[in-house]
Amino acid sequence: MTAADTLPLARFTVVEVNDRGVPQCLRLATSLAGKIAADLGATVLKIEPPGGDPVRQAPPLLSQGGSALFQFLNTSKRSLVVDLASDTGRAALGKLLETADAVLFEEPASVAAQARAGKAAPIEIAAFPVEMNAATQPVSEFTILALSGLLHMVGEPERKPLKLGGHQASYAAGLTAFTGLAAALSARDAGRPAPRVRVSLAEVMQWVNWKAASGAEASGVSPGREGKRSEFQIVPCRDGHVAVVYTVTQWPAMRALIGDPRLDGGKFAARAGRRQNVAALYEIIIPWFADKTRLEIQVLAQAKGVPFGPIFSPAELLEAEQYVARGFFAEIAHPTLGTLRLPQLPVQWNGRSFAPRPAPELPV
């Protein structure tokens, strides 16, 4: 590997602690932060309890066996099995923390105090802010989404709220933790004291749901599930559905794209009028989509600078033009599972993508 090919974090060592009894939403956040560091070249030592990280058995499961989720979250790492409930295990962790640059861990965890006190920069992931009494709060991704107000945003108003797909709260927190990790490593590299980083899922998701706070500040009412009253909706087209999204400044371009004179001036001239007459607005624009494919709509909209978004199934995303062009999916040769096709980091380094190494087998 040449100097130009050297990955940016290749000179750093990070310890990722996966302790027993930690809620899965926190465990996934820690694992994602460690994954990004490892795929960018850091030596990431993943500490697993006897029997392994429970995520090794978490769905979705691969047809060859094992967890697809685990394979995705643990690429490029090394694994060490350590019983942190024993004096020997805690002593082993202490030795690792003497030489590591940073440590990723969760609160609550039996070794949280030890991780904070070591020489490695502590990057802590918790469910709630320090001001909350976490012992009295249920911890799951669902409760975090509820507390942040995101369940108030997703779904139809006459139905029960919908949980966001996948693990978006955990992944948003993991990305935030990696940002803190990068700041800590940068400080150490420059000879400065590394900051102590604490990320809580609840605070991260309140930031993700910033529209709730800004909407309440502007109008006194937090925006919620509006259904057919929403300014932005999903509409059918010839081969699926498209998300109708545009900014206030893009309204003239959208009006020109649809090309219906009924949209000119009058009650649709200002955003307030469009909001008040949203049903009439969609009655006019929906027929424009009906006889066009998603690709045709995307091409026409991009030419006008309008960000309409085609709705893809997971299978279709595997062949989506943007993902293919970016080489977003990498084929990885796993020693026991064969060839795996996994997303890689959506960044390039020196103009290149680097396929991650497979997730580690559980040490014997």
VENQUI-V860149 format. One record per pair of residues at least 6 apart in sequence whose C-alpha atoms are under 6 Angstrom apart, sorted by the first residue. I is the first residue (numbers start at 0). J is the second residue. D is the distance in Angstrom with one decimal. If there is no record, write none. Layout:
I,J,D
I,J,D
//
This chain:
6,39,5.6
6,40,5.1
8,39,5.6
8,40,4.8
8,41,4.7
9,40,4.2
9,41,4.7
11,41,5.2
12,41,5.7
12,42,4.7
12,43,5.9
12,99,5.1
12,100,5.4
13,43,4.8
13,99,5.8
13,100,5.9
13,101,4.9
13,102,5.6
14,43,5.7
14,44,4.8
14,102,4.6
15,44,5.9
15,45,4.8
15,46,6.0
15,102,5.8
15,103,4.7
16,46,4.8
16,104,5.1
17,46,5.7
17,47,5.4
24,140,5.7
24,169,5.5
27,169,5.9
28,169,4.6
28,170,5.5
28,172,5.7
28,173,4.1
29,173,5.8
30,72,5.8
31,72,5.6
31,173,5.2
32,173,4.7
32,174,5.9
32,176,6.0
32,177,4.7
34,72,5.8
34,73,5.5
37,43,5.6
37,75,5.4
37,76,5.9
38,75,5.7
38,355,5.6
43,76,5.2
44,77,5.0
44,78,5.8
45,77,5.9
45,78,4.7
46,79,5.0
46,80,5.8
47,80,4.8
48,80,5.6
48,81,5.5
48,82,5.5
49,80,5.9
54,69,5.6
55,66,5.4
55,69,5.3
56,66,5.5
57,66,5.7
58,66,5.9
59,67,5.7
60,66,4.4
60,67,5.4
61,67,5.6
63,336,5.9
70,358,5.3
73,358,4.8
74,355,5.9
74,356,5.5
74,357,4.9
74,358,4.2
75,355,5.6
75,356,4.4
75,357,5.9
75,358,6.0
77,359,5.9
78,359,6.0
81,88,5.4
82,88,4.9
83,89,5.2
96,117,5.9
96,119,5.5
97,118,5.6
99,119,5.4
100,119,4.8
101,119,4.3
101,120,4.2
101,121,5.9
102,119,5.9
102,121,5.2
102,122,5.9
103,122,4.9
104,123,5.2
105,123,5.5
105,124,4.7
105,125,5.8
106,125,4.9
115,121,5.4
121,195,5.6
122,196,4.8
123,197,4.7
124,197,5.9
124,198,4.9
124,199,5.8
125,199,4.6
126,199,5.0
126,200,5.0
127,199,5.1
127,201,5.3
128,199,5.8
143,201,5.6
144,150,5.9
147,204,5.7
147,205,4.9
150,160,5.4
151,223,5.2
152,223,4.6
152,224,4.9
153,161,5.6
154,160,5.5
154,161,5.4
155,224,5.9
155,226,5.2
156,224,5.1
156,226,6.0
172,200,5.6
172,203,6.0
179,196,6.0
183,193,4.6
183,194,5.6
186,193,5.2
187,193,5.6
211,221,4.9
211,222,5.8
214,221,5.3
215,221,4.4
231,243,5.5
231,244,5.5
232,242,6.0
232,243,5.5
233,241,5.6
233,242,4.5
234,240,5.5
234,241,5.5
236,288,5.0
236,289,4.4
236,291,5.9
237,289,5.5
237,290,5.3
237,291,5.3
237,292,5.0
238,292,5.4
240,310,5.6
241,308,5.6
241,309,4.4
241,310,5.5
242,307,5.7
242,308,5.0
243,307,5.2
244,307,5.4
252,303,5.9
266,272,5.0
267,273,4.8
293,309,5.6
327,342,5.7
327,343,5.7
328,341,5.4
328,342,4.4
328,343,5.9
329,340,5.5
329,341,5.5
329,354,5.9
330,339,5.5
330,340,4.4
331,338,5.5
331,339,5.1
332,338,4.6
333,357,5.7
//
